[in-house]
Amino acid sequence: MTLDELGDELRHLSVQAFAYSLGRDENEAYCRVGEPDGWHVYYSERSNRISEEVLPSESAACDRLLQLVLHDGSVRRWIEEHQ
């Protein structure tokens, strides 16, 4: 999955934009950030990277971020209420 495909999928699912960030750290959001040692995927809370994973490819990082977002109960409820 590419970054564009991930963004399209999140919009298609009506995931609220404040639930995720693609490319930078954003407080209280799932983040996917490219760094020299790989693609970092984590939940940012008060500038802390919670459950951070470093993945070897952008595709793997996009897939993982989508998985995390869709398994979050509050995000799932939002999707169900707005479809």
KESE-100732 format. One record per atom (N, C-alpha, C): residue number from 1; residue in one letter; atom name; x, y, z. Coordinates in Angstrom, 2 decimals. Layout:
# residues N
n, res, atom, X, Y, Z
NUM, a, CA, X, Y, Z
...
***
This chain:
# residues 83
n, res, atom, X, Y, Z
1, m, N, 0.85, -1.18, 0.00
1, m, CA, 0.00, 0.00, 0.00
1, m, C, 0.89, 1.24, 0.00
2, t, N, 0.54, 2.21, -0.80
2, t, CA, 1.28, 3.46, -0.84
2, t, C, 0.64, 4.47, 0.11
3, l, N, 1.32, 5.58, 0.32
3, l, CA, 0.79, 6.64, 1.16
3, l, C, -0.52, 7.19, 0.59
4, d, N, -0.57, 7.38, -0.73
4, d, CA, -1.79, 7.88, -1.36
4, d, C, -2.94, 6.89, -1.18
5, e, N, -2.65, 5.60, -1.35
5, e, CA, -3.69, 4.58, -1.17
5, e, C, -4.19, 4.55, 0.28
6, l, N, -3.28, 4.70, 1.22
6, l, CA, -3.67, 4.74, 2.63
6, l, C, -4.58, 5.93, 2.90
7, g, N, -4.19, 7.09, 2.44
7, g, CA, -5.01, 8.28, 2.61
7, g, C, -6.39, 8.10, 1.99
8, d, N, -6.43, 7.53, 0.80
8, d, CA, -7.71, 7.28, 0.12
8, d, C, -8.57, 6.32, 0.94
9, e, N, -7.98, 5.27, 1.45
9, e, CA, -8.72, 4.27, 2.22
9, e, C, -9.27, 4.87, 3.52
10, l, N, -8.47, 5.66, 4.20
10, l, CA, -8.92, 6.29, 5.44
10, l, C, -10.07, 7.25, 5.17
11, r, N, -9.98, 8.02, 4.10
11, r, CA, -11.07, 8.92, 3.74
11, r, C, -12.32, 8.14, 3.33
12, h, N, -12.13, 7.08, 2.57
12, h, CA, -13.25, 6.24, 2.14
12, h, C, -13.99, 5.65, 3.34
13, l, N, -13.26, 5.29, 4.38
13, l, CA, -13.85, 4.72, 5.59
13, l, C, -14.39, 5.79, 6.54
14, s, N, -14.25, 7.03, 6.16
14, s, CA, -14.72, 8.17, 6.97
14, s, C, -14.00, 8.27, 8.31
15, v, N, -12.72, 7.89, 8.34
15, v, CA, -11.93, 8.04, 9.57
15, v, C, -11.66, 9.52, 9.76
16, q, N, -11.95, 10.03, 10.94
16, q, CA, -11.75, 11.45, 11.21
16, q, C, -10.26, 11.78, 11.06
17, a, N, -9.98, 12.90, 10.41
17, a, CA, -8.61, 13.28, 10.07
17, a, C, -7.73, 13.48, 11.29
18, f, N, -8.30, 13.85, 12.43
18, f, CA, -7.47, 14.06, 13.62
18, f, C, -7.04, 12.75, 14.27
19, a, N, -7.51, 11.61, 13.78
19, a, CA, -7.14, 10.32, 14.37
19, a, C, -5.79, 9.82, 13.89
20, y, N, -5.27, 10.41, 12.80
20, y, CA, -4.01, 9.92, 12.25
20, y, C, -3.20, 11.06, 11.66
21, s, N, -1.91, 10.79, 11.49
21, s, CA, -1.02, 11.76, 10.85
21, s, C, -0.05, 10.99, 9.96
22, l, N, 0.08, 11.43, 8.74
22, l, CA, 0.95, 10.77, 7.77
22, l, C, 2.12, 11.68, 7.44
23, g, N, 3.24, 11.43, 8.10
23, g, CA, 4.44, 12.19, 7.78
23, g, C, 5.00, 13.03, 8.90
24, r, N, 4.21, 13.27, 9.95
24, r, CA, 4.73, 14.05, 11.06
24, r, C, 4.08, 13.59, 12.37
25, d, N, 4.72, 13.93, 13.46
25, d, CA, 4.18, 13.60, 14.77
25, d, C, 3.03, 14.55, 15.08
26, e, N, 1.91, 14.01, 15.49
26, e, CA, 0.72, 14.80, 15.82
26, e, C, 0.18, 14.23, 17.12
27, n, N, 0.00, 15.08, 18.12
27, n, CA, -0.44, 14.63, 19.43
27, n, C, -1.83, 13.99, 19.37
28, e, N, -2.01, 12.91, 20.14
28, e, CA, -3.28, 12.19, 20.22
28, e, C, -3.71, 11.62, 18.87
29, a, N, -2.75, 11.06, 18.13
29, a, CA, -3.05, 10.50, 16.82
29, a, C, -2.12, 9.32, 16.53
30, y, N, -2.58, 8.45, 15.64
30, y, CA, -1.71, 7.40, 15.12
30, y, C, -0.82, 8.05, 14.06
31, c, N, 0.46, 7.79, 14.12
31, c, CA, 1.42, 8.47, 13.23
31, c, C, 2.22, 7.47, 12.42
32, r, N, 2.56, 7.87, 11.20
32, r, CA, 3.46, 7.14, 10.32
32, r, C, 4.49, 8.14, 9.84
33, v, N, 5.73, 7.96, 10.30
33, v, CA, 6.79, 8.93, 10.03
33, v, C, 8.00, 8.20, 9.46
34, g, N, 8.53, 8.71, 8.35
34, g, CA, 9.75, 8.16, 7.77
34, g, C, 10.96, 8.77, 8.45
35, e, N, 11.87, 7.91, 8.89
35, e, CA, 13.11, 8.35, 9.52
35, e, C, 14.26, 7.55, 8.92
36, p, N, 15.51, 7.97, 9.13
36, p, CA, 16.64, 7.29, 8.49
36, p, C, 16.72, 5.78, 8.75
37, d, N, 16.22, 5.33, 9.90
37, d, CA, 16.32, 3.90, 10.22
37, d, C, 15.09, 3.10, 9.81
38, g, N, 14.10, 3.72, 9.18
38, g, CA, 12.91, 3.01, 8.73
38, g, C, 11.66, 3.84, 8.91
39, w, N, 10.53, 3.19, 8.75
39, w, CA, 9.24, 3.84, 8.88
39, w, C, 8.70, 3.57, 10.27
40, h, N, 8.43, 4.63, 11.01
40, h, CA, 7.96, 4.52, 12.39
40, h, C, 6.44, 4.66, 12.42
41, v, N, 5.81, 3.73, 13.12
41, v, CA, 4.36, 3.75, 13.31
41, v, C, 4.11, 3.67, 14.80
42, y, N, 3.27, 4.58, 15.31
42, y, CA, 3.03, 4.64, 16.75
42, y, C, 1.82, 5.50, 17.04
43, y, N, 1.41, 5.48, 18.30
43, y, CA, 0.39, 6.41, 18.78
43, y, C, 1.12, 7.49, 19.55
44, s, N, 0.85, 8.74, 19.24
44, s, CA, 1.50, 9.86, 19.92
44, s, C, 0.58, 10.38, 21.02
45, e, N, 1.11, 10.40, 22.22
45, e, CA, 0.34, 10.91, 23.35
45, e, C, 1.26, 11.76, 24.22
46, r, N, 0.96, 13.05, 24.29
46, r, CA, 1.77, 14.00, 25.05
46, r, C, 3.25, 13.91, 24.66
47, s, N, 3.49, 13.87, 23.38
47, s, CA, 4.84, 13.81, 22.79
47, s, C, 5.58, 12.51, 23.09
48, n, N, 4.87, 11.48, 23.57
48, n, CA, 5.45, 10.16, 23.78
48, n, C, 4.99, 9.23, 22.66
49, r, N, 5.89, 8.42, 22.16
49, r, CA, 5.57, 7.46, 21.11
49, r, C, 5.17, 6.14, 21.77
50, i, N, 3.88, 5.86, 21.78
50, i, CA, 3.34, 4.68, 22.42
50, i, C, 3.32, 3.52, 21.42
51, s, N, 3.81, 2.36, 21.86
51, s, CA, 3.82, 1.14, 21.04
51, s, C, 4.49, 1.36, 19.68
52, e, N, 5.60, 2.05, 19.69
52, e, CA, 6.30, 2.38, 18.44
52, e, C, 6.88, 1.13, 17.79
53, e, N, 6.68, 1.06, 16.49
53, e, CA, 7.26, -0.01, 15.68
53, e, C, 8.06, 0.63, 14.56
54, v, N, 9.18, 0.02, 14.21
54, v, CA, 9.99, 0.48, 13.07
54, v, C, 9.87, -0.59, 11.99
55, l, N, 9.35, -0.19, 10.84
55, l, CA, 9.11, -1.12, 9.75
55, l, C, 10.06, -0.81, 8.59
56, p, N, 10.40, -1.84, 7.81
56, p, CA, 11.42, -1.66, 6.77
56, p, C, 10.94, -0.98, 5.49
57, s, N, 9.61, -0.93, 5.28
57, s, CA, 9.14, -0.34, 4.03
57, s, C, 7.93, 0.56, 4.28
58, e, N, 7.74, 1.49, 3.37
58, e, CA, 6.59, 2.38, 3.46
58, e, C, 5.29, 1.58, 3.37
59, s, N, 5.27, 0.59, 2.52
59, s, CA, 4.08, -0.24, 2.35
59, s, C, 3.71, -0.94, 3.66
60, a, N, 4.69, -1.54, 4.32
60, a, CA, 4.43, -2.22, 5.59
60, a, C, 3.96, -1.23, 6.65
61, a, N, 4.52, -0.03, 6.65
61, a, CA, 4.13, 0.99, 7.62
61, a, C, 2.70, 1.46, 7.36
62, c, N, 2.33, 1.64, 6.11
62, c, CA, 0.97, 2.05, 5.77
62, c, C, -0.03, 0.97, 6.18
63, d, N, 0.29, -0.28, 5.88
63, d, CA, -0.58, -1.39, 6.27
63, d, C, -0.76, -1.45, 7.78
64, r, N, 0.34, -1.25, 8.52
64, r, CA, 0.27, -1.32, 9.98
64, r, C, -0.54, -0.17, 10.55
65, l, N, -0.35, 1.03, 10.03
65, l, CA, -1.11, 2.17, 10.52
65, l, C, -2.61, 1.95, 10.29
66, l, N, -2.98, 1.47, 9.13
66, l, CA, -4.38, 1.19, 8.84
66, l, C, -4.93, 0.17, 9.83
67, q, N, -4.17, -0.87, 10.09
67, q, CA, -4.59, -1.90, 11.04
67, q, C, -4.80, -1.31, 12.43
68, l, N, -3.88, -0.50, 12.89
68, l, CA, -4.01, 0.11, 14.22
68, l, C, -5.23, 1.02, 14.31
69, v, N, -5.42, 1.85, 13.30
69, v, CA, -6.55, 2.77, 13.29
69, v, C, -7.86, 2.00, 13.32
70, l, N, -7.97, 0.97, 12.51
70, l, CA, -9.23, 0.24, 12.42
70, l, C, -9.52, -0.63, 13.63
71, h, N, -8.50, -0.91, 14.44
71, h, CA, -8.71, -1.70, 15.65
71, h, C, -8.93, -0.82, 16.89
72, d, N, -8.90, 0.47, 16.71
72, d, CA, -9.15, 1.40, 17.82
72, d, C, -10.66, 1.53, 17.99
73, g, N, -11.14, 1.24, 19.19
73, g, CA, -12.58, 1.25, 19.44
73, g, C, -13.25, 2.58, 19.19
74, s, N, -12.62, 3.67, 19.58
74, s, CA, -13.25, 4.98, 19.37
74, s, C, -13.30, 5.34, 17.89
75, v, N, -12.30, 4.94, 17.13
75, v, CA, -12.31, 5.19, 15.68
75, v, C, -13.41, 4.35, 15.03
76, r, N, -13.52, 3.08, 15.42
76, r, CA, -14.56, 2.21, 14.87
76, r, C, -15.96, 2.77, 15.14
77, r, N, -16.17, 3.24, 16.36
77, r, CA, -17.48, 3.82, 16.69
77, r, C, -17.78, 5.04, 15.80
78, w, N, -16.77, 5.90, 15.61
78, w, CA, -16.93, 7.07, 14.74
78, w, C, -17.32, 6.65, 13.34
79, i, N, -16.64, 5.65, 12.80
79, i, CA, -16.93, 5.17, 11.45
79, i, C, -18.37, 4.66, 11.38
80, e, N, -18.77, 3.86, 12.35
80, e, CA, -20.13, 3.30, 12.35
80, e, C, -21.18, 4.39, 12.44
81, e, N, -20.93, 5.43, 13.23
81, e, CA, -21.89, 6.50, 13.40
81, e, C, -21.99, 7.42, 12.19
82, h, N, -20.96, 7.45, 11.35
82, h, CA, -20.93, 8.40, 10.24
82, h, C, -21.00, 7.75, 8.86
83, q, N, -21.41, 6.52, 8.82
83, q, CA, -21.59, 5.88, 7.52
83, q, C, -23.04, 5.80, 7.14
***
